[in-house]
Amino acid sequence: MSLKTRPTLFLTVGLPGTGKTTAARRVEAEQDALRLTKDEWVKALYGLANPPSASDVIEGRLIEIGLRALELGINVVVDFGLWSRDERSALRQAATDRGADVEMLYVELTPAEQRSRLDQRQADEPHTTWPMSDEELARWAGAIEVPSPGEIDGSEPVGRPPDGFGTWDEWRVHRWPPLAP
């Protein structure tokens, strides 16, 4: 008789070019995890375009696939960036509700290292990325809610959903709509 271990939801958190997908690929291989990388789907479906409304719907569909995989006992890596604490909280709660563990992988670089990596990626693999200006990178760096140490190690509780939402599942469906607007 074998004891089944709980599946794990791995959340990659960070800005573009910081190494999230590299970390997700490592976890995929080392933990036999299903890797869900939004950018790969957006690129496959939209090419050079990167429509924000489609991005949210793709993330939502991938999250639903990931949650189902957790229910089936499969480890999952969500490779989106997850810049807001609310996004991370909703996914932490959803994983817990499905009997899964959560591990958060926060990756960061100096702005100069990030710019260098993005330029190298654009030169070497332009089909995998989009051009990103220094202004966009600075705006995004100001927008990310850096996870706290307790959020990263799981010792900090998830907390209540934002006002207007009774559960994190309600918030999650609102944040990641099932259909494009």
C-alpha beads as a LAMMPS data file, in Angstrom:
LAMMPS data file: protein, C-alpha beads

181 atoms
180 bonds

1 atom types
1 bond types

-500.0 500.0 xlo xhi
-500.0 500.0 ylo yhi
-500.0 500.0 zlo zhi

Masses

1 110.0

Atoms # bond

1 1 1 0.000 0.000 0.000
2 1 1 1.458 3.368 -1.009
3 1 1 0.750 6.665 0.656
4 1 1 -0.229 9.331 -1.821
5 1 1 1.420 12.655 -1.187
6 1 1 -0.499 15.875 -1.528
7 1 1 -0.050 17.654 -4.836
8 1 1 1.666 21.029 -4.815
9 1 1 0.764 24.247 -6.575
10 1 1 3.921 26.173 -7.423
11 1 1 3.395 29.899 -8.020
12 1 1 6.050 31.866 -9.908
13 1 1 6.052 35.535 -8.960
14 1 1 8.104 38.260 -10.595
15 1 1 8.474 40.784 -13.380
16 1 1 9.205 39.967 -17.036
17 1 1 12.689 38.639 -17.724
18 1 1 13.535 37.770 -14.124
19 1 1 13.617 33.993 -14.598
20 1 1 10.079 32.838 -13.801
21 1 1 9.778 30.538 -16.801
22 1 1 13.255 29.131 -16.231
23 1 1 12.259 28.369 -12.638
24 1 1 8.923 26.921 -13.809
25 1 1 10.677 24.616 -16.288
26 1 1 13.028 23.418 -13.532
27 1 1 10.096 22.691 -11.203
28 1 1 8.228 20.988 -14.057
29 1 1 11.130 18.572 -14.547
30 1 1 12.096 18.056 -10.905
31 1 1 8.570 17.727 -9.479
32 1 1 6.755 16.052 -12.395
33 1 1 4.517 19.100 -12.570
34 1 1 2.147 20.406 -15.208
35 1 1 3.599 23.767 -16.291
36 1 1 1.077 26.449 -17.280
37 1 1 2.903 29.340 -18.949
38 1 1 0.498 32.030 -20.129
39 1 1 2.903 33.702 -22.555
40 1 1 3.281 30.506 -24.570
41 1 1 -0.493 30.369 -25.079
42 1 1 -0.831 34.065 -25.902
43 1 1 2.001 33.782 -28.441
44 1 1 0.467 30.674 -30.016
45 1 1 -2.971 32.267 -30.317
46 1 1 -2.152 35.929 -31.036
47 1 1 1.420 36.092 -32.361
48 1 1 2.729 39.642 -32.109
49 1 1 -0.417 40.929 -30.410
50 1 1 -0.746 40.726 -26.650
51 1 1 -4.341 41.780 -25.911
52 1 1 -4.885 42.308 -22.158
53 1 1 -8.478 41.031 -22.226
54 1 1 -7.406 37.784 -23.922
55 1 1 -4.533 37.434 -21.498
56 1 1 -6.892 37.449 -18.507
57 1 1 -9.167 34.845 -20.081
58 1 1 -6.213 32.602 -20.992
59 1 1 -4.902 32.879 -17.427
60 1 1 -8.357 31.965 -16.128
61 1 1 -8.646 28.907 -18.348
62 1 1 -5.147 27.747 -17.381
63 1 1 -5.957 28.239 -13.705
64 1 1 -9.063 26.071 -14.067
65 1 1 -6.944 23.373 -15.758
66 1 1 -4.372 23.679 -12.978
67 1 1 -6.976 23.380 -10.234
68 1 1 -8.454 20.291 -11.881
69 1 1 -4.967 18.786 -12.122
70 1 1 -4.486 19.391 -8.384
71 1 1 -7.765 17.569 -7.725
72 1 1 -6.342 14.658 -9.722
73 1 1 -3.188 14.653 -7.596
74 1 1 -0.897 16.294 -10.166
75 1 1 1.636 18.983 -9.231
76 1 1 1.103 22.272 -11.087
77 1 1 3.324 25.275 -11.864
78 1 1 1.512 28.550 -12.607
79 1 1 3.915 30.762 -14.570
80 1 1 2.175 34.161 -14.900
81 1 1 3.954 36.726 -12.740
82 1 1 1.111 37.051 -10.213
83 1 1 1.938 40.642 -9.308
84 1 1 -0.914 41.205 -6.861
85 1 1 -1.267 39.759 -3.414
86 1 1 -4.957 39.157 -4.134
87 1 1 -4.086 36.965 -7.137
88 1 1 -1.680 34.936 -5.044
89 1 1 -4.134 34.723 -2.127
90 1 1 -6.927 33.486 -4.386
91 1 1 -4.690 30.747 -5.792
92 1 1 -3.282 29.805 -2.385
93 1 1 -6.840 29.419 -1.065
94 1 1 -8.019 27.482 -4.130
95 1 1 -5.115 25.047 -3.759
96 1 1 -5.760 24.608 -0.031
97 1 1 -9.462 24.009 -0.722
98 1 1 -8.403 21.175 -3.034
99 1 1 -6.090 19.554 -0.506
100 1 1 -2.897 20.785 -2.153
101 1 1 0.212 22.401 -0.764
102 1 1 1.534 25.703 -2.130
103 1 1 5.087 26.807 -2.800
104 1 1 5.788 30.332 -3.951
105 1 1 8.867 31.110 -6.028
106 1 1 9.640 34.833 -6.073
107 1 1 12.331 35.893 -8.524
108 1 1 13.787 39.350 -8.879
109 1 1 16.702 41.053 -10.580
110 1 1 18.124 44.527 -10.674
111 1 1 16.575 46.655 -13.432
112 1 1 19.863 46.522 -15.382
113 1 1 19.983 42.695 -15.231
114 1 1 16.321 42.498 -16.213
115 1 1 16.847 44.816 -19.212
116 1 1 19.895 42.811 -20.298
117 1 1 17.994 39.507 -20.144
118 1 1 15.029 40.921 -22.040
119 1 1 17.289 42.351 -24.750
120 1 1 19.078 38.996 -25.047
121 1 1 15.780 37.122 -25.270
122 1 1 14.503 39.541 -27.930
123 1 1 17.712 39.004 -29.940
124 1 1 17.896 35.214 -29.522
125 1 1 14.224 34.160 -29.399
126 1 1 11.990 36.972 -30.662
127 1 1 9.172 34.484 -31.263
128 1 1 8.894 33.872 -27.489
129 1 1 8.515 37.462 -26.320
130 1 1 7.333 40.979 -27.060
131 1 1 9.349 44.199 -27.067
132 1 1 9.219 45.982 -23.705
133 1 1 10.238 49.591 -23.191
134 1 1 12.153 50.939 -20.216
135 1 1 9.051 52.983 -19.373
136 1 1 6.906 49.839 -19.262
137 1 1 9.452 48.044 -17.084
138 1 1 9.564 50.980 -14.657
139 1 1 5.743 51.170 -14.531
140 1 1 5.484 47.429 -13.905
141 1 1 8.167 47.544 -11.205
142 1 1 5.990 50.122 -9.438
143 1 1 2.887 47.970 -9.826
144 1 1 4.070 44.641 -8.409
145 1 1 3.175 43.861 -4.819
146 1 1 6.320 42.105 -3.656
147 1 1 5.373 39.081 -1.559
148 1 1 6.186 39.256 2.133
149 1 1 8.506 36.636 3.634
150 1 1 5.487 35.075 5.375
151 1 1 3.584 34.907 2.118
152 1 1 6.546 33.219 0.424
153 1 1 7.110 30.618 3.147
154 1 1 3.382 30.057 3.728
155 1 1 3.417 31.093 7.382
156 1 1 1.225 34.142 6.752
157 1 1 -2.484 33.339 6.511
158 1 1 -4.365 34.118 3.312
159 1 1 -6.835 36.511 4.908
160 1 1 -10.239 37.649 3.706
161 1 1 -11.105 38.397 0.071
162 1 1 -11.490 42.040 -1.016
163 1 1 -14.668 43.938 -0.148
164 1 1 -17.610 42.907 -2.257
165 1 1 -16.572 39.252 -2.481
166 1 1 -17.769 36.579 -0.065
167 1 1 -15.116 34.051 -1.046
168 1 1 -11.780 33.895 -2.825
169 1 1 -13.433 31.698 -5.480
170 1 1 -15.849 34.555 -6.285
171 1 1 -12.930 36.979 -6.547
172 1 1 -10.930 34.537 -8.678
173 1 1 -13.732 34.144 -11.227
174 1 1 -14.142 37.931 -11.323
175 1 1 -10.391 38.501 -11.812
176 1 1 -9.992 35.764 -14.413
177 1 1 -13.266 35.792 -16.383
178 1 1 -14.362 32.620 -18.133
179 1 1 -15.127 34.484 -21.379
180 1 1 -13.557 37.398 -23.237
181 1 1 -15.473 40.647 -22.754

Bonds

1 1 1 2
2 1 2 3
3 1 3 4
4 1 4 5
5 1 5 6
6 1 6 7
7 1 7 8
8 1 8 9
9 1 9 10
10 1 10 11
11 1 11 12
12 1 12 13
13 1 13 14
14 1 14 15
15 1 15 16
16 1 16 17
17 1 17 18
18 1 18 19
19 1 19 20
20 1 20 21
21 1 21 22
22 1 22 23
23 1 23 24
24 1 24 25
25 1 25 26
26 1 26 27
27 1 27 28
28 1 28 29
29 1 29 30
30 1 30 31
31 1 31 32
32 1 32 33
33 1 33 34
34 1 34 35
35 1 35 36
36 1 36 37
37 1 37 38
38 1 38 39
39 1 39 40
40 1 40 41
41 1 41 42
42 1 42 43
43 1 43 44
44 1 44 45
45 1 45 46
46 1 46 47
47 1 47 48
48 1 48 49
49 1 49 50
50 1 50 51
51 1 51 52
52 1 52 53
53 1 53 54
54 1 54 55
55 1 55 56
56 1 56 57
57 1 57 58
58 1 58 59
59 1 59 60
60 1 60 61
61 1 61 62
62 1 62 63
63 1 63 64
64 1 64 65
65 1 65 66
66 1 66 67
67 1 67 68
68 1 68 69
69 1 69 70
70 1 70 71
71 1 71 72
72 1 72 73
73 1 73 74
74 1 74 75
75 1 75 76
76 1 76 77
77 1 77 78
78 1 78 79
79 1 79 80
80 1 80 81
81 1 81 82
82 1 82 83
83 1 83 84
84 1 84 85
85 1 85 86
86 1 86 87
87 1 87 88
88 1 88 89
89 1 89 90
90 1 90 91
91 1 91 92
92 1 92 93
93 1 93 94
94 1 94 95
95 1 95 96
96 1 96 97
97 1 97 98
98 1 98 99
99 1 99 100
100 1 100 101
101 1 101 102
102 1 102 103
103 1 103 104
104 1 104 105
105 1 105 106
106 1 106 107
107 1 107 108
108 1 108 109
109 1 109 110
110 1 110 111
111 1 111 112
112 1 112 113
113 1 113 114
114 1 114 115
115 1 115 116
116 1 116 117
117 1 117 118
118 1 118 119
119 1 119 120
120 1 120 121
121 1 121 122
122 1 122 123
123 1 123 124
124 1 124 125
125 1 125 126
126 1 126 127
127 1 127 128
128 1 128 129
129 1 129 130
130 1 130 131
131 1 131 132
132 1 132 133
133 1 133 134
134 1 134 135
135 1 135 136
136 1 136 137
137 1 137 138
138 1 138 139
139 1 139 140
140 1 140 141
141 1 141 142
142 1 142 143
143 1 143 144
144 1 144 145
145 1 145 146
146 1 146 147
147 1 147 148
148 1 148 149
149 1 149 150
150 1 150 151
151 1 151 152
152 1 152 153
153 1 153 154
154 1 154 155
155 1 155 156
156 1 156 157
157 1 157 158
158 1 158 159
159 1 159 160
160 1 160 161
161 1 161 162
162 1 162 163
163 1 163 164
164 1 164 165
165 1 165 166
166 1 166 167
167 1 167 168
168 1 168 169
169 1 169 170
170 1 170 171
171 1 171 172
172 1 172 173
173 1 173 174
174 1 174 175
175 1 175 176
176 1 176 177
177 1 177 178
178 1 178 179
179 1 179 180
180 1 180 181
